[in-house]
Amino acid sequence: MPRKQDSTPRPYVRTFWRTAIRGRCPSCGKTSMFDGMISIHERCANCDLRYQTGPGEWIGTLALGYTIGAVVAIALAIVELYLSPIRDAGLHPVWTIVIASLLATLIGYRWAKSSWFALLYLYDFMAFGDAPPGPGSASAPPRGTGSR
């Protein structure tokens, strides 16, 4: 028997803000997703949402993180081509741009990780408890609110 999907719309902007910007659980928003600077908990302590449900879900995080570094590198290269502020400061432009883009990637990695998991949640690639991920599984009620 196919799963019945929840008909209530998800608040995409609020969920993305809460998760991507603040690093909170995409379902309940009450606990932090992060265990350290970049490592995340396996599940939400409040609603039991599993953050990592598959072996390859971190690849999107890497893509977003590298995109941040690439955007910074391209922006600095364009500014350097037209205005030459790096060369005028007496620095080597290539190495300065490489170091700046690597720092931007490292600084933006936590944001990229939480953004990626917000997208996974919003498009039903996360699940509660031991349920398999997919449509309808991320719309289950939080732990302790269901009827017994």
Number of C-alpha atoms within 10 A of each C-alpha: 3 6 9 9 12 13 8 7 6 13 9 13 9 12 21 22 16 22 27 22 15 15 23 22 29 31 26 17 18 14 15 18 25 18 10 10 8 13 11 18 14 15 18 24 15 15 21 19 27 24 23 18 19 12 7 8 15 13 12 17 19 16 14 19 23 20 17 22 24 17 14 20 21 13 14 21 19 12 13 17 13 8 11 14 14 18 14 11 9 8 11 11 18 15 10 16 20 17 13 16 23 19 15 20 23 17 14 17 22 22 21 24 26 27 24 24 26 27 19 20 26 19 13 15 23 29 24 23 18 11 14 16 19 15 17 18 23 27 20 18 14 16 13 9 9 8 4 4
